[in-house]
Amino acid sequence: MPGPALSCTTNDGSRPVVGQTGGVSTPAPSRHFASDNYAGVHPEVLQAVAAANVGHVPAYGDDPWTERLQEVVRAQLGDTAVAYPVLNGTGANVVALQAMLPRWGAVVCTEAAHVHTDENGAPERVGGLKLLTVPAADGRLTPELVARQAWGFGDVHRAQPGVVSITQATELGTVYTPEAVRALCDQAHELGMRVHLDGARLANAAAHLGLPLRALTTDCGVDVLSLGGTKNGLLLGEAVVVLDPAAVTGVEYLRKADMQLASKLRFVSAQLVALYEGDLWLRSAQRANAAAARLRAGIDALGVLEVTQPTEANAVFVRLPGHVAAALRRRWRFYDWDVTDGTVRLMCAFDTTDEDVDDLLVALATALREEPDAG
Ligand SMILES: Cc1ncc(COP(=O)(O)O)c(C=O)c1O
């Protein structure tokens, strides 16, 4: 299935020409496997931004698109859901966790959690929160793992565990079942803790399970959600979505203090409405997942490479010999995941085509047949 065109018409109806956009020398269109946020913007999202570009409206969220977004999140996530659009996923996580915890609070999460590994310490530096991590081989917390850090309540010497933060789909491309999320929420609530879900790729998890978004969040007892957007075709934008209002204080003040309140918020909200109003979130996530499944099947068929994680969302984790990774890197970008054992992450996006995947698989097969350079 071909991907959607990654261009849009300009105001005068013409198409921007590669190499001549605003004096910027743009590269020929190509699709990498580094991250789903290497992808461009879904054309339907760009259209929504253009449609919101009418006249003056009040700034900072007092606009019709932000109002419509509230209806959209209620339809997707239940009657209590309230959305606070923000600029990026790190910001969503920091605002959410800060709103859920007192100054002395701590967050239980995995060692691989984005909040721990990839936010430059923002929850600690900006949020002033302590992260209590546990190793989780496939990226998924379990009640047993949570119990390793959820202790010391009332002990003034210990940062107080107040939130369990899980990522869905996980940083390792795995997906929690609703039962698994429910078990974590039940445990947390029994301990007087709350549950935050980093849903940068919630759509991919829901697409994998064939379930609505609320079946993985609200219906399981998740209290606050960082709802993804950018990785699934937005130009820029995510949202803190409060599912239980009793779980937070001062989200709107923290969003501003954390520099996550866009003045022209209508353009962030309009994108989120475009993504979640209908089934764009699902169509896009299904395509990314399908591309990863195709890639995984092709790698398995080669019969010689070790895939280190189940492929449940849109990422494939595979160990590559050094000369093979180097050969692929002549054409594509992708991330090293573990430099000590050669594991790389190959991530697909909403616009990754079958052809993109097959090109990579051909190059992979070719590189595997070649001898490593003696030098
Ligand atoms: C699991 C997860 N959470 C959150 C984010 C958001 O990050 P950013 O601040 O780059 O939008 C990412 C992006 O890589 C992610 O993978």
PDBQT file of the ligand as one rigid body, heavy atoms in Angstrom, charges set to zero:
ROOT
HETATM    1  C1  LIG A 401       7.777   6.570  24.994  1.00  0.00    +0.000 C 
HETATM    2  C2  LIG A 401       7.952   8.010  24.648  1.00  0.00    +0.000 A 
HETATM    3  N1  LIG A 401       7.414   8.950  25.424  1.00  0.00    +0.000 NA
HETATM    4  C3  LIG A 401       7.497  10.255  25.133  1.00  0.00    +0.000 A 
HETATM    5  C4  LIG A 401       8.172  10.660  24.011  1.00  0.00    +0.000 A 
HETATM    6  C5  LIG A 401       8.126  12.131  23.688  1.00  0.00    +0.000 C 
HETATM    7  O1  LIG A 401       9.261  12.739  23.418  1.00  0.00    +0.000 OA
HETATM    8  P1  LIG A 401       9.399  14.210  22.839  1.00  0.00    +0.000 P 
HETATM    9  O2  LIG A 401       9.590  15.097  24.014  1.00  0.00    +0.000 OA
HETATM   10  O3  LIG A 401      10.586  14.100  21.981  1.00  0.00    +0.000 OA
HETATM   11  O4  LIG A 401       8.154  14.578  22.091  1.00  0.00    +0.000 OA
HETATM   12  C6  LIG A 401       8.808   9.728  23.188  1.00  0.00    +0.000 A 
HETATM   13  C7  LIG A 401       9.620  10.151  22.028  1.00  0.00    +0.000 C 
HETATM   14  O5  LIG A 401      10.568   9.545  21.639  1.00  0.00    +0.000 OA
HETATM   15  C8  LIG A 401       8.695   8.367  23.519  1.00  0.00    +0.000 A 
HETATM   16  O6  LIG A 401       9.256   7.428  22.759  1.00  0.00    +0.000 OA
ENDROOT
TORSDOF 0
